[in-house]
């Protein structure tokens, strides 16, 4: 389905739905409300990222640090910003698009990011998102969501300008940028032209900040005036919500569908706020099961058909690896994690079980052979890691330093001349200090990593170990693979405080691979392991040879969506997650983009580069 | 009083009592919040000379107490600032005391307990401090690292006074008084300065100090525009990091348009 015209009439929508989905839909259409019909083209349209490919202008990533600093100064607390499409917030992190809309014009694009961030941050600061009942309601009601967002935009514009007068100019300037004010419903662009007459005054008042005429104009004007006048921070969320409900009723009565949102305003994604609240999910699921309303029936039917219409996702190669020998039950710690069910749009609670086990030891000598084979790479990596030490200075008055401390030597001569025996501390020493980073290296041990790939992974980890030892940061190396959701093994190759002794070397020297890659569960467990560390900087480096994949229920888009959410959640908790992939498949980048995000992984086409490139990836993360 | 100081709590009373009881005082607080000004103010109020030592890593015990120097063919003893302060009954102020090595600081221990004496081993002499002598040390907790903490045996010898930046009204008053700028300008500067303090440990090691805001106010009073004055103090003096510089410039734009 192409970009819909806005807004479609109920008849047009009915026709479009019937054409698209056939007679199956007819049985339930009679019961549909007109508004829901209006939503159908958007609900079931092919999801379309806001800013992909040629649409992308200036990327967000290089601007993140200054943007976070600027926001922190405005609100008086640290603010975390991360890329995501569409822009939204989960109450803790401000998510902005990975790039501003094309064409790239840095000053304009900075403005776009600033204002988009202010809107999301304002939503958090206003307390609107703390209203769980509202969030749950918006979870299922798109029209209300759009109304809340539009009115919140007016309120926030007023509020920010009151606190920081210069921001009024930013809001005005962004409203003059076509690239920022393009209208969207969900992720689909909608044209400004062709709107029915009674929509225009509402649109003018709510979206374009104009002073519209007529009864619809009065409605918009009253709502906007009320939220702009709400200066008491405790009352403002209630005023916004109350006026949004009034507008929502008006939109339904006039059969107008959801009002489109300007691009810079973005969308609240309530499911992000709800996703970790098991109780709310259970309630949501129960509600959905008990109330299979007509639209939901239609939705279920359509969803079944939708995957076939999407671009095909290549299935991973058949798994042929030998399974890891099962560890004894009583020496394994066991952890349960939820999984995101992309098809159902909900979480499966306690869906997987991850066990921490000790990886099996291989024969002696494999580590040493790998060291011998990569002596050059190890020397290179050690030099590279040594250069990461950040603070360098001279320590004066040392007994055993490397250079003469001239000032002290002169003073000592004076003491000698006066008949005293000076302390022999007339040398100085050069020292380096650095902030500790907790580094967790996670190696894919699934069945696809057999033979040459497994050997190269092992060699890469051996080379990396030498670099990590030079660096001195606390680190651990784990392998992961699974046999279905109940048997996910997080296998210790080298623990945090473990020496590289014979036992560790035999584990590291011989990877035994087998099973599948239920990546989401392992990333969640890796995050848990890292969050137990005292260091404030934490890095997770995933070494993988392919896409996440397990038996039925964790394949294709399902596996990508769950893994992506796990990575996102880890990043929200302040963990730097990065992947080095040696997936040879031609569509590997697509999967890596989806799970780790553009620029957050290293894709190697030549596997023999792995030992050095893996270390290089870590250098970028900890420097 | 020639030294201008606006109290933020009971620090003057505490200091006076400590001086009367011959107890040493430790001042802690962020850079430029008024610690040194407070010591100068108290020295003048109590009528005592002030001897200030800026501590740093290479400071030695001899730098504090004194040393023999070569003059011609002779060796001559020269008092260090601590010895001089003891002889004069002055207030000896060791600024940023944690920057000095811990073993060097043990030289002040006998002066900070009931002995109140300073042994000069090189001269075979032990000075007894007069009643008016007082040791005051200061440090900025934000600058400490694990390797630069005040030893417990040193810390527990002091009466402590914690300093922070004054509240918004008081700080605006100080900026206006010290710089000569008008109150509206002072208020805008204080608002900007307080915003930068939110970046402490999140991009900046310290936010703008009251002292820096006074400099900015003085530049405005001397004819610069507020934006120019803020640019050269709140941006240029706080960081060299290009991204933090950009964030600070955007803050100025958000505040001043």
Interface residues (C-beta under 8 A of the other chain):
Chain A: X65 X66 X67 X68 X69 X70 X72 X73 X74 X75 X76 X77 X78 X110 X114 X164 X165 X166 X167 X168 X169 X170 X395 X396 X397 X407 X408 X411 X413 X414 X415 X417 X418 X419 X420 X433
Chain B: X57 X58 X60 X62 X67 X68 X69 X70 X75 X101 X122 X145 X147 X195 X196 X198 X199 X202 X203 X243 X244 X246 X247 X248 X250 X251 X252 X253 X254 X255 X256 X257
